[in-house]
Amino acid sequence: MATEKDAAQAKTRGQRVADSRAMEVASRVGLCARGVIYVLVGLLAVRIGLGGGSDKEADRSGAVRTIGEQSYGQVLLWALVVGLAAMALWRFSEAAFGQATEGGDKWTRRLGSLGLAVFYLVICIGVVQTALVGGSGGTRGGDESSKDYTARVLEWPYGRVIVGVFGAVLAIVGVVLVVRSLMRKFEENLRTERMSRTTRRIVAALGIIGGVTCGVVAVATGLFVLLAAVRFDAGEAKGLDETLRSFADTPAGPVLLIAAAVGLLLFGLYSFCEARWRKAPEHDGSAEQPIRRDAG
């Protein structure tokens, strides 16, 4: 009994931390950091689509190096580190105590939050390495890393299966993201009642176009990873940069690449909107709690 009571008290304390004002701030700072990265990735990809910027990689490492090359690049990089760390911390809290939305306590939601937490933690570590070596260096290209990691895993026992499953899961996640974006599920996390009609339409358009683009890119990347497993060739795996460049090899040519680039840029802008209007569980949901209890 004492053990169960202690566990319940610990969970309650943890839930208070997860729903605290500090965690709310962490989520908004993290979303702004995500916005900066995707806007830069989109801009780099647009330049490539227009025939310039071929020396830059249109991925997160390219975006980080671009930041480091600016005036006060070191300061900007450390600010990005803070934002990404806040994003990872927020997602870890969601994995531990559930998301602040209806059904957010489901294991699938928690697992998704855990995956995102690890994802942003890895990016954060990469930015720290770049900041420590002076700004413009220190991060490996995303395509090089993808091929290297894929080659290593393929050498493991059942490595081919692991790589194939990872590629399939990534593609499935991309499809889910496309469907959820088209259904405007992202609005469930936003204070849409505080937006004007015009603002809501703009935010919805950013969320739909940006989310669909991210989903399509994820599907394409996942299929390339799956192809690497089928052919037992790590060279088939592509990072974000090569995936985007592969769009230019389609019959649509650079037009498709530029369209994808604009979509990623819009997703970055949506991230800023989400940081502005995202629901805070303690402050927005407290008044609704008695209603849900009575209804149940």
Secondary structure as GFF3:
##gff-version 3
##sequence-region A 1 296
A	DSSP	alpha_helix	2	18	.	.	.	ID=ss1
A	DSSP	alpha_helix	21	49	.	.	.	ID=ss2
A	DSSP	alpha_helix	60	68	.	.	.	ID=ss3
A	DSSP	alpha_helix	73	97	.	.	.	ID=ss4
A	DSSP	alpha_helix	107	133	.	.	.	ID=ss5
A	DSSP	alpha_helix	142	154	.	.	.	ID=ss6
A	DSSP	alpha_helix	159	182	.	.	.	ID=ss7
A	DSSP	three_ten_helix	185	189	.	.	.	ID=ss8
A	DSSP	three_ten_helix	192	194	.	.	.	ID=ss9
A	DSSP	alpha_helix	197	231	.	.	.	ID=ss10
A	DSSP	three_ten_helix	234	236	.	.	.	ID=ss11
A	DSSP	alpha_helix	240	247	.	.	.	ID=ss12
A	DSSP	alpha_helix	254	277	.	.	.	ID=ss13
A	DSSP	alpha_helix	281	284	.	.	.	ID=ss14
A	DSSP	alpha_helix	289	295	.	.	.	ID=ss15
###
